[in-house]
Amino acid sequence: MEEHYIWHPFTQMKTAAAPLHVVKAKDCTLFTADGRQYIDAISSWWVNIHGHCNEAIANAIAAQAKALEHVIFAGITHTPAIELSKKLIGMLPGNFSKIFFSDDGSTSVEVALKMAIQYWHNQGITKTTIIAFDNAYHGDTFGAMSVAERNAFNAAFNPFLFEVQRLPLPTKENISLVRNQFASIAAGNNVAAFIFEPLVQGAAGMLMYEAEYLDELIVLANEHNIICIADEVMTGFGRTGSNFAIEYLVSKPDIICLSKGITGGFMPLGVTACSQKIYDAFYADDKMKTFFHGHSYTANPLACAAANASMDILNSQECKEQIASIAASHASFAASVADHPFIKEVRQLGTILAIELKTGEDSSYFNTIQSSAYEYYLSNGIFLRPLGNVVYIMPPYCITSDELTAVYTCIRQSVDKLFNRI
Ligand SMILES: Cc1ncc(COP(=O)(O)O)c(C=O)c1O
């Protein structure tokens, strides 16, 4: 019935299997209309950090809904947004001083790019170059697609995307080359911003790189007066073991994009935080220096209330222990499978564990192992959604050790079974 009306995201509707019809969820378990259960091992596209239907967040939203459900955020402010801004500024490392709200990860990136470009414009300076990494993913809106890797996701829109200068992810081996490339792009004095997913490129297949080398590029960016934008839409809120991936860096960015886990997966919300330096370039008597950007649901009070409750849980000792315990379990599972002949590489940072399978095909989102792996996990009651031949676990922090063991066991068995078929 549903196929008559609904068009699902990132789904080829002609060939995809019928979607699971989920009727309720609790903690890490999804319950379907036909009576089956699945462990949500990827936190529902990386948003659900505290488990489904978390009581405290649900109550916060219910209370807020009875006090103020929504109100225009121009000319009006409200307590949930004030409280959340104060909390986030307190949690963020570095020199962030202002919070700008939007709707999701993509819009938080659009806001960041527009802030960076207008930062220069407001000073009478035109800078037209953005630096980004190979394999980057920053969302599905046009600015976000422009700074992303050119690939099948955005091929249809290529003629409409603005050009950016691209660099490979820095590694121990290539860092001096990447530094030179960065410096030569920067030498033209035309670079408005450098945008990156710090330490983990999620959609690219959980590609990981070290803080030390990113730090070197941020130092270079600072020397050339280039605005640094950290896209922590995926890595934020404990995913990497710290609240934010930029905590692993010595140099801090000027702008940070946040979304996904912020509300614990209850409500859509995007945040772009910036330093005083950025804000000051807009703060003027001249109306033309205004940041002309806003969405109808900017700083929705229900979303802010959810985020306030979600941050309280994230900052609790219990949650910190859960994150540390997942990281430790991942590390020991990773060590136990790393030498498997059908595993190309195991990557881990904090609560993110990625296993790249050796299939005989190129590593890619379109690797044909994906569908059989996905079906295998489903048939074993585990909801995992491999990125091509990269199987990853990114669980809600409340996952129990029994549930984690079930996920690991299923992955271990799948590696044996699927590859016996190749
Ligand atoms: C690093 C990064 N930036 C931006 C986005 C886009 O977020 P949204 O899907 O909420 O628009 C994503 C989504 O996966 C992401 O991983």
The ligand as a MOL file (V3000), in Angstrom:
LIG
                    3D

  0  0  0     0  0            999 V3000
M  V30 BEGIN CTAB
M  V30 COUNTS 16 16 0 0 0
M  V30 BEGIN ATOM
M  V30 1 C 29.3900 15.0500 7.4050 0
M  V30 2 C 27.9720 15.2620 6.9830 0
M  V30 3 N 27.5650 16.4980 6.6820 0
M  V30 4 C 26.3000 16.7590 6.3200 0
M  V30 5 C 25.3730 15.7480 6.2220 0
M  V30 6 C 23.9600 16.0540 5.7900 0
M  V30 7 O 23.1030 15.9430 6.8660 0
M  V30 8 P 21.5060 15.8100 6.6300 0
M  V30 9 O 21.3140 14.4510 6.0330 0
M  V30 10 O 20.9300 15.9350 7.9880 0
M  V30 11 O 21.1020 16.9050 5.7200 0
M  V30 12 C 25.7610 14.4470 6.5280 0
M  V30 13 C 24.7890 13.3460 6.4270 0
M  V30 14 O 25.1000 12.1960 6.4730 0
M  V30 15 C 27.0930 14.1930 6.9110 0
M  V30 16 O 27.5180 12.9670 7.1940 0
M  V30 END ATOM
M  V30 BEGIN BOND
M  V30 1 1 1 2
M  V30 2 1 2 3
M  V30 3 2 2 15
M  V30 4 2 3 4
M  V30 5 1 4 5
M  V30 6 1 5 6
M  V30 7 2 5 12
M  V30 8 1 6 7
M  V30 9 1 7 8
M  V30 10 2 8 9
M  V30 11 1 8 10
M  V30 12 1 8 11
M  V30 13 1 12 13
M  V30 14 1 12 15
M  V30 15 2 13 14
M  V30 16 1 15 16
M  V30 END BOND
M  V30 END CTAB
M  END
